[in-house]
Amino acid sequence: MNVVLKIKILGAGCSRCDTLERMTRKAVEEMQLEAMVEKVGDIEEILRYSVLRTPALVINEKVIFSGVVPVMSELKSLLFNLAAKE
C-alpha cells in the first residue's frame, strides 16, 4: 500500500481523544484511503506540535485542528480533500 496520508491523533487517553481515533480509523476504512493512522499519547511528542488542547489531528506533520472532535461528515470531507491534494 502506498501511504498517502500519515495521520496522527494526539491525546493522552481522554475519552474525546479515543473518540477521534475511532472515528478517524473508521473514516479511513470506509473511504478506503491509503493512510496510516497512529495514536500518540506521549506528552513530550504532543508538545513538539505546539498543541495546547487535545485531541489534535495531525496529517502529514501538519496540525489540522486541536481541542475538538468533528462530526463524521466533516472529518470525511477533510480527509477526502487532503487525500486529493496528495
C-alpha positions in Angstrom: 0.0 0.0 0.0 1.3 3.4 -0.9 0.5 5.6 2.1 -0.8 9.0 1.0 -1.8 10.3 4.4 0.1 9.9 7.6 -2.4 10.6 10.3 -1.6 11.1 14.0 -4.2 11.5 16.7 -2.6 13.4 19.6 -4.0 12.8 23.0 -3.1 11.3 26.4 -6.0 9.0 26.8 -9.1 11.2 27.3 -12.4 10.0 26.1 -12.5 12.6 23.3 -9.1 11.5 22.1 -10.3 7.9 21.9 -13.4 9.0 20.1 -11.4 10.9 17.5 -9.1 7.9 17.0 -12.1 5.6 16.5 -13.8 8.0 14.1 -10.6 8.6 12.1 -9.9 4.9 11.7 -13.5 4.2 10.7 -13.5 7.1 8.2 -10.2 5.8 6.6 -11.5 2.3 6.4 -14.9 3.3 4.9 -13.3 5.7 2.4 -10.6 3.1 1.6 -7.9 5.8 1.9 -4.3 5.0 1.6 -3.4 6.2 5.1 -1.5 5.2 8.2 -3.2 6.2 11.5 -1.2 6.4 14.7 -2.3 7.4 18.2 0.3 9.5 20.0 -0.1 9.6 23.8 3.4 10.7 24.8 3.2 14.2 26.2 6.7 15.2 25.0 5.8 14.3 21.4 2.5 16.1 21.6 4.3 19.2 22.8 6.5 19.1 19.7 3.4 20.0 17.7 2.7 23.1 19.9 -0.8 21.8 20.6 -2.4 23.4 23.6 -5.6 21.3 23.6 -6.3 17.7 22.8 -7.4 15.8 20.9 -5.5 17.1 17.9 -5.4 15.8 14.4 -2.1 15.9 12.5 -1.9 14.9 8.9 1.4 14.7 7.1 3.0 16.5 10.0 0.6 19.5 9.9 -1.7 20.2 12.7 -5.2 20.3 11.2 -7.2 21.1 14.4 -7.0 20.7 18.1 -9.4 20.7 21.0 -12.4 19.5 19.0 -14.0 16.3 17.8 -15.7 17.0 14.4 -18.8 15.2 13.2 -18.1 12.2 10.9 -19.2 14.0 7.7 -16.8 16.9 8.4 -13.9 14.5 9.2 -14.6 12.5 6.0 -14.7 15.7 3.9 -11.5 16.9 5.4 -9.7 13.6 4.7 -11.1 13.4 1.2 -9.9 16.9 0.3 -6.4 16.3 1.8 -6.0 12.9 0.1 -7.0 14.5 -3.3 -4.2 17.0 -2.9 -1.5 14.4 -2.3 
